[in-house]
């Protein structure tokens, strides 16, 4: 099923009144195409393969489906969502909680890797109805007997292509094999390579397919391919960043080593750049994403895998440092910019050896792409776009009952910072980050260090 259904209201579906009430409160009134295609199938109890671009409403589609199967009076795990990153797990959990806001007594637990198991074990002692987690941690807790799947009704693999590739397949399969045969199995992703479809045939029962939003790119995205000599790829990247001057740019590399090298070389050339890869811990990852989202770093370099689950709003530009082998991955990259009707920019570098990838992308898109040649003599001097804000961190957060309003009050009060100079405030359990106009950063630091926030002294520092 690969079409664009007419817009339909949620109240045409046999959803619980409390779910319709939540949807109304969230102002979710019309289904997105993937929701209109997949939700009726899910509510019928079918196994489903759902394919749609990032940001198309896939989480709400399966979230409404699994919430429709939950019995709040049964204090057992009834729905399990597996995903590849902790960021994505947190996003999924947030969306499902929003959808469940009018349902009584629904308990959801997030099981992420890279952090202590102790609070997760405590949460599992009072069996949650829903678990959203990473496959490795879920498998570990199943092996230890901390959770059971015997009452599981719905199993979801979000980013299913990733969950069934080399890094996660073993853990995902082990979990699936321990779950009841009567379960409903839902696979959702932006791409579904043939190898994943083959696995689906073994793990799902006669799955129905819902495919939509798979066009080349939104009309508002400008997309250009640049042929360059392989040895001058980095110069070409710096040229595009210098001449296009995007407010924010996500640069995709093929390997972790490439991402690290690109970051190193761009940093030497004066760009405010970070790289995201599997060797950084969760805290550092959180800080990188905060800095990129608030504009204190303008360029983020990542592999396709590391970028999974990132919800980067208002992303101005994506750049392929090299083209992906899978044309669907190209579509997935482009879909990260130009969202919600905003304009976007997608630029792609390729060498002579990658012409076959360009051809495959053209076949996937059903159209010729714009190709330009970047000769070595046409590179412009480096002109890095400098950040106008810096990120400061307060070593206190939700566990300290420190709220964004408390910090804002301290900044605009005793510290004497105008409200307009303060950017987004991000609160975590033990830390709070905020963006501040670069000209007022020292004043903010001095003010917070010499005064109290909510009657307490907190350590404050700049994140660099």
C-alpha positions in Angstrom: 0.0 0.0 0.0 2.0 3.0 -1.2 -0.3 6.1 -1.7 -1.4 9.3 -0.2 -4.8 8.8 1.4 -7.1 11.8 1.8 -6.9 13.6 5.1 -9.1 11.9 7.6 -10.0 12.8 11.2 -9.0 10.5 14.1 -12.6 10.3 15.3 -13.4 8.1 12.3 -11.4 5.3 13.9 -12.7 3.0 16.7 -10.4 4.6 19.3 -11.0 4.7 23.1 -12.8 8.0 24.0 -9.9 8.8 26.3 -7.4 8.6 23.4 -9.7 10.8 21.3 -9.8 13.3 24.2 -6.0 13.3 24.4 -5.7 13.8 20.6 -8.1 16.7 20.8 -6.1 18.3 23.7 -2.9 17.9 21.6 -4.7 19.4 18.6 -4.1 16.2 16.6 -7.3 16.2 14.6 -6.3 15.0 11.1 -4.3 11.8 10.5 -1.0 12.1 8.6 -0.8 9.8 5.6 1.2 7.1 7.5 -1.4 7.2 10.3 -4.3 6.9 7.9 -2.7 3.9 6.2 -1.4 2.0 9.2 -3.7 2.7 12.1 -6.8 0.9 10.8 -4.6 -2.2 10.1 -3.0 -2.0 13.6 -6.4 -1.6 15.2 -7.6 -4.8 13.3 -4.8 -6.6 15.0 -2.7 -7.1 11.9 1.1 -7.3 11.9 2.3 -4.2 10.0 5.3 -2.8 8.1 5.1 0.9 8.2 7.4 3.0 6.0 7.5 6.8 6.0 10.0 9.6 6.3 11.3 11.0 9.6 8.7 13.3 11.2 5.7 11.8 9.5 3.8 10.7 12.6 5.0 7.0 12.8 5.3 7.1 16.6 1.7 8.3 17.1 0.5 5.6 14.7 1.9 2.7 16.6 1.5 4.5 20.0 -2.3 4.8 19.5 -2.3 1.2 18.4 -0.5 -0.3 21.4 -2.4 2.0 23.8 -5.6 0.5 22.4 -4.5 -3.0 23.5 -3.5 -2.1 27.0 -5.6 -3.3 30.0 -4.7 -0.9 32.8 -6.0 -3.4 35.4 -3.5 -6.0 34.3 -0.3 -5.1 36.1 2.0 -6.8 33.6 4.1 -5.7 30.7 1.8 -5.6 27.7 3.7 -3.5 25.1 7.4 -3.3 24.2 9.0 -0.8 21.8 12.6 -1.5 20.8 14.7 1.3 19.3 18.5 1.9 18.6 19.3 5.0 20.7 18.5 6.5 24.1 17.4 9.8 22.5 14.9 8.0 20.4 13.6 6.0 23.4 13.1 9.2 25.3 11.2 10.8 22.4 9.0 7.8 21.9 8.2 7.6 25.6 7.4 11.3 25.7 5.0 10.9 22.7 3.2 7.8 24.1 2.8 9.5 27.5 1.2 12.5 25.8 -1.2 10.2 23.9 -2.0 8.3 27.2 -2.6 11.5 29.2 -6.3 10.8 29.5 -6.0 7.1 30.2 -6.0 6.2 33.9 -3.1 4.5 35.6 -0.9 3.7 32.5 2.7 3.1 33.6 5.6 3.4 31.1 9.3 2.7 31.7 12.3 3.7 29.6 15.2 1.2 29.5 18.3 2.8 28.0 21.9 1.6 27.9 24.9 3.5 29.0 23.4 4.5 32.4 22.9 2.8 35.7 20.5 -0.2 35.9 19.5 0.5 39.5 16.6 3.0 38.9 15.4 0.8 36.0 15.3 -2.3 38.2 13.4 -0.3 40.8 10.9 0.8 38.1 10.4 -2.8 36.9 9.6 -4.0 40.4 6.1 -2.4 39.9 5.5 -4.0 36.5 4.9 -1.3 33.8 2.3 -1.7 31.1 4.7 -0.3 28.5 8.5 -0.5 28.1 10.4 1.6 25.6 14.0 0.5 25.4 17.2 -0.4 23.7 17.5 -4.0 22.7 20.8 -4.7 24.6 19.5 -3.4 27.9 16.1 -5.1 27.5 17.8 -8.4 26.7 20.1 -8.0 29.7 17.2 -7.4 32.1 15.2 -10.3 30.6 18.2 -12.6 31.2 18.4 -11.5 34.8 14.7 -12.2 35.3 13.9 -8.5 36.0 11.2 -8.4 33.4 8.9 -11.0 31.7 7.2 -11.0 28.3 4.6 -13.7 28.9 1.7 -11.2 28.8 3.1 -9.2 25.9 0.5 -8.2 23.4 2.3 -5.7 21.1 6.0 -5.7 20.1 7.2 -2.7 18.0 10.6 -2.3 16.3 11.1 1.4 15.6 13.9 2.1 13.1 13.4 -1.6 12.2 16.1 -1.5 9.6 18.6 -0.5 12.2 17.2 -3.0 14.8 17.7 -5.9 12.4 21.2 -5.0 11.1 24.5 -6.4 12.4 24.7 -4.3 15.6 21.2 -5.1 17.1 19.9 -8.1 15.2 21.1 -10.7 17.8 19.5 -8.9 20.7 16.3 -8.1 18.8 15.9 -11.7 17.7 16.5 -13.0 21.2 13.8 -10.7 22.6 11.3 -11.6 19.8 11.9 -15.3 20.4 11.0 -14.9 24.1 7.8 -13.1 23.4 4.4 -14.9 23.0 3.5 -16.2 19.5 0.1 -14.5 19.9 1.8 -11.0 19.9 1.1 -8.3 17.3 4.4 -7.3 15.7 4.9 -3.9 14.2 7.9 -2.7 12.2 8.3 1.0 11.5 11.2 2.7 9.7 12.0 5.3 7.0 13.9 2.6 5.0 13.4 -1.1 4.5 16.2 -2.8 2.6 15.4 -6.2 1.1 17.4 -8.0 3.8 15.0 -6.5 6.5 12.0 -7.6 4.5 13.3 -11.1 4.4 13.7 -11.1 8.2 10.2 -9.6 8.5 8.7 -12.6 6.7 10.2 -14.9 9.4 9.2 -12.7 12.4 5.8 -11.3 11.4 2.6 -13.0 10.5 1.4 -12.0 7.0 2.3 -8.4 7.6 0.4 -5.6 5.8 2.5 -2.9 4.3 1.7 0.8 4.8 4.1 3.0 2.7 3.9 6.7 2.2 5.8 10.0 2.1 8.5 8.4 0.1 9.0 11.1 -2.5 12.3 12.6 -3.2 12.1 15.6 -0.9 9.6 18.2 0.1 9.1 20.8 -2.6 10.6 23.4 -0.4 14.0 21.6 -0.2 16.7 22.7 -2.6 18.8 19.7 -3.5 22.2 19.9 -5.4 24.8 17.2 -6.2 28.4 18.2 -6.5 31.1 16.1 -8.3 34.5 16.6 -6.8 37.9 14.9 -6.9 38.0 12.4 -4.0 41.2 14.0 -2.7 39.5 17.4 -2.4 36.3 16.4 -0.7 37.1 18.2 2.6 38.0 21.4 0.7 34.6 21.1 -1.1 32.8 20.7 2.1 34.4 23.8 3.6 33.6 25.6 0.4 29.9 24.8 0.6 29.7 25.7 4.3 31.5 29.0 3.6 29.5 30.0 0.6 26.1 28.8 1.6 26.5 29.9 5.3 23.7 27.7 6.7 22.4 28.5 10.2 22.9 24.9 11.0 24.3 21.9 9.0 24.2 18.2 9.7 27.0 16.5 7.7 26.7 12.8 7.0 29.8 10.6 6.8 30.0 6.9 6.0 32.1 5.8 8.9 32.9 6.9 12.5 36.6 7.5 11.5 35.5 9.8 8.7 33.2 11.7 11.0 36.0 12.2 13.5 38.5 13.3 10.8 36.1 15.7 9.2 35.4 17.3 12.6 39.1 17.6 13.4 39.9 19.3 10.0 36.9 21.6 10.1 37.8 22.7 13.6 41.3 23.5 12.5 39.8 25.7 9.8 37.8 27.7 12.4 34.3 26.1 12.1 32.2 25.6 15.3 31.8 21.8 14.8 31.0 18.7 16.7 31.0 15.0 15.7 28.6 12.4 16.9 29.7 8.7 17.1 29.5 5.6 19.1 32.6 6.2 21.3 31.2 9.1 23.3 29.3 8.6 26.5 25.7 9.6 27.1 26.4 12.8 29.0 28.8 14.1 26.2 26.2 13.1 23.6 23.5 15.1 25.4 25.8 18.1 25.6 26.6 17.9 21.9 23.0 17.8 20.9 22.1 20.7 23.2 24.9 22.8 21.8 23.9 22.0 18.2 20.2 22.6 18.8 20.7 26.0 20.5 23.2 27.2 17.9 26.5 27.4 19.9 27.8 24.8 17.5 26.8 25.4 13.9 27.9 22.1 12.3 27.3 18.5 13.5 29.1 15.6 11.7 27.6 12.2 12.2 27.1 8.8 10.6 23.7 7.7 9.5 23.7 5.3 12.5 24.7 7.9 15.1 22.1 10.3 13.8 19.2 7.9 14.3 16.7 9.2 16.7 17.8 12.8 16.6 14.9 15.2 16.6 16.6 18.4 15.3 14.0 21.0 14.6 14.5 23.8 12.1 17.6 22.1 10.6 18.7 24.5 7.8 20.9 22.1 5.8 22.0 18.5 5.4 25.2 17.7 3.6 26.3 14.3 2.4 30.1 14.1 2.6 29.7 11.0 0.5 26.6 9.4 -0.9 25.0 6.4 0.9 24.9 3.1 -0.9 21.2 2.7 -0.2 19.0 5.3 -2.1 16.4 5.1 0.7 19.1 6.3 3.2 19.6 9.3 0.9 15.8 10.1 1.1 16.0 9.7 4.9 18.9 12.2 5.1 17.1 14.8 2.9 13.9 14.3 5.0 15.7 15.9 8.0 15.5 19.4 6.5 12.6 21.3 5.2 10.2 19.9 7.8 6.8 21.3 8.8 6.7 23.5 5.7 10.0 25.3 6.3 12.6 25.7 3.5 15.6 23.4 3.5 18.8 22.7 1.8 20.4 19.4 0.9 23.8 19.3 -0.7 25.7 16.1 -1.7 29.3 15.5 -2.6 30.4 12.6 -4.8 33.5 11.5 -6.6 33.8 9.9 -10.1 33.6 6.4 -8.6 30.2 7.2 -7.0 28.3 7.8 -10.3 26.4 4.6 -9.9 25.0 5.8 -6.6 23.8 9.0 -8.3 22.1 6.9 -10.9 20.5 4.7 -8.2 19.2 7.8 -6.4 17.7 9.2 -9.6 15.9 5.8 -10.2 14.6 5.9 -6.6 13.4 9.5 -7.0 12.1 9.0 -10.5 13.7 12.2 -11.7 17.1 13.6 -12.8 19.0 15.4 -10.2 20.9 18.7 -10.5 24.7 18.0 -10.8 27.4 20.6 -10.7 31.2 20.1 -11.0 33.4 21.6 -8.3 36.8 22.0 -9.7 39.8 22.6 -7.4 40.3 26.2 -8.6 36.7 27.1 -7.7 37.0 26.7 -4.0 36.4 29.9 -2.0 38.4 30.9 1.1 37.1 29.5 4.4 34.5 31.7 6.0 33.1 29.9 9.1 29.8 31.1 10.4 30.5 32.1 13.9 28.0 31.3 16.7 26.3 34.2 18.4 25.6 32.2 21.6 27.4 29.9 24.0 26.0 27.1 26.2 26.3 27.3 29.9 25.6 24.4 32.3 24.3 24.5 35.8 25.1 21.4 37.8 21.5 21.0 39.1 18.4 19.6 37.5 15.1 17.9 38.0 16.3 15.8 40.9 17.2 19.1 42.6 13.7 20.4 41.8 15.4 23.1 39.7 13.0 24.2 37.0 13.6 26.4 33.9 11.6 29.2 35.5 13.9 29.2 38.5 17.0 29.6 36.3 15.3 32.3 34.2 14.4 34.2 37.3 17.9 34.1 38.6 19.3 35.3 35.3 16.9 38.1 34.7 17.0 39.1 38.4 20.2 39.1 40.4 22.4 38.4 37.3 20.8 41.3 35.4 20.5 39.5 32.0 17.8 40.7 29.6 15.2 38.0 28.8 15.8 38.3 25.1 19.5 37.3 25.5 18.6 33.9 27.0 17.9 31.0 24.6 16.3 27.6 25.2 16.7 26.0 28.6 17.2 22.2 28.6 16.7 20.4 32.0 18.0 16.9 32.8 18.0 15.0 36.1 21.3 16.5 37.4 22.1 19.3 34.9 20.5 22.3 33.2 21.8 23.8 30.0 21.0 27.1 28.5 22.1 29.3 25.6 23.2 32.9 26.2 24.2 35.7 24.0 28.0 35.4 23.6 28.5 39.0 24.7 26.7 38.4 28.0 28.1 35.0 28.8 30.7 36.2 31.3 28.1 38.4 33.0 25.8 35.5 33.3 28.5 33.2 34.7 29.6 35.8 37.2 26.1 36.6 38.3 25.1 32.9 38.8 28.3 32.1 40.6 28.0 35.0 43.1 24.2 34.5 43.8 21.9 31.7 44.6 19.3 29.9 42.4 16.2 29.0 44.4 18.1 29.6 47.6 21.0 27.3 46.7 24.5 27.6 45.2 25.1 25.6 42.1 28.3 25.1 40.1 28.0 26.9 36.7 30.4 26.5 33.7 30.7 27.0 30.0 30.4 23.9 27.7 33.2 23.9 25.1 
